[in-house]
Structure formats: structure tokens, C-alpha cells
Amino acid sequence: MAGKSGDLRPIIRLRSTAGTGYTYVTRKSRRNTPDRLVLKKYDPIARRHVEFKEAR
């Protein structure tokens, strides 16, 4: 049952804004954060913390 399209906590992919192509995979709550997610996380290719934006 984990692959439903109407899932309340879908799996999303966070893509680095540094242009390295590095991604994180996480889940988010559609009810609490309906907008696209932006987090500052570590990019090991760029070797620094950069913003990661939700890619659909």
C-alpha cells in the first residue's frame, strides 16, 4: 500500500542547487507543508552546505 498517489506522506527527492546533481530522498507531510520544500543540507560533491530544493 506504500505506492498510493494520494499518500499523505509522499516520497520526495531533494536536488542540490549547486549543480552537482546530488540528491537526498525523504518524505514530507502534504498537510503541514503543501509548498515545495527547501532545506540546507551538506553536498559531499561540492563539500559545503547548500540549499536543496524539492524536485518532482
C-alpha positions as CSV (number, residue, x, y, z in Angstrom):
1,M,0.0,0.0,0.0
2,A,3.0,2.3,0.1
3,G,2.8,3.4,-3.6
4,K,-0.5,5.2,-3.5
5,S,-0.8,8.5,-5.4
6,G,-3.0,10.1,-2.7
7,D,-0.5,9.3,0.1
8,L,-0.4,11.8,2.9
9,R,3.4,11.5,3.3
10,P,4.8,11.0,-0.3
11,I,8.5,10.3,-1.0
12,I,10.2,13.4,-2.5
13,R,13.6,14.0,-4.0
14,L,15.7,17.0,-2.8
15,R,18.1,18.2,-5.6
16,S,21.2,20.3,-4.9
17,T,21.2,23.9,-6.1
18,A,25.0,23.8,-6.5
19,G,24.6,22.0,-9.8
20,T,26.3,18.8,-8.8
21,G,23.3,16.5,-9.3
22,Y,23.5,15.2,-5.8
23,T,20.1,14.3,-4.3
24,Y,18.6,13.3,-0.9
25,V,15.4,11.2,-0.7
26,T,13.0,11.9,2.1
27,R,9.2,12.1,3.0
28,K,7.1,15.1,3.7
29,S,3.7,15.8,5.1
30,R,1.4,17.3,2.5
31,R,-0.9,18.6,5.2
32,N,1.8,20.6,7.1
33,T,4.0,21.7,4.1
34,P,1.9,21.9,0.9
35,D,4.6,24.1,-0.7
36,R,7.8,22.9,-2.2
37,L,10.4,22.0,0.4
38,V,13.8,23.9,0.6
39,L,16.4,22.6,3.1
40,K,20.0,23.5,3.7
41,K,22.0,20.3,3.7
42,Y,25.5,19.1,3.1
43,D,26.6,18.4,-0.5
44,P,29.6,16.0,-0.5
45,I,30.5,16.7,-4.1
46,A,30.6,20.5,-3.5
47,R,32.0,19.8,0.0
48,R,29.8,22.5,1.6
49,H,26.3,23.2,2.8
50,V,23.9,24.3,0.1
51,E,20.2,24.6,-0.4
52,F,18.4,21.5,-1.6
53,K,15.0,22.1,-3.4
54,E,12.2,19.7,-3.9
55,A,12.2,18.2,-7.4
56,R,9.1,16.4,-8.6
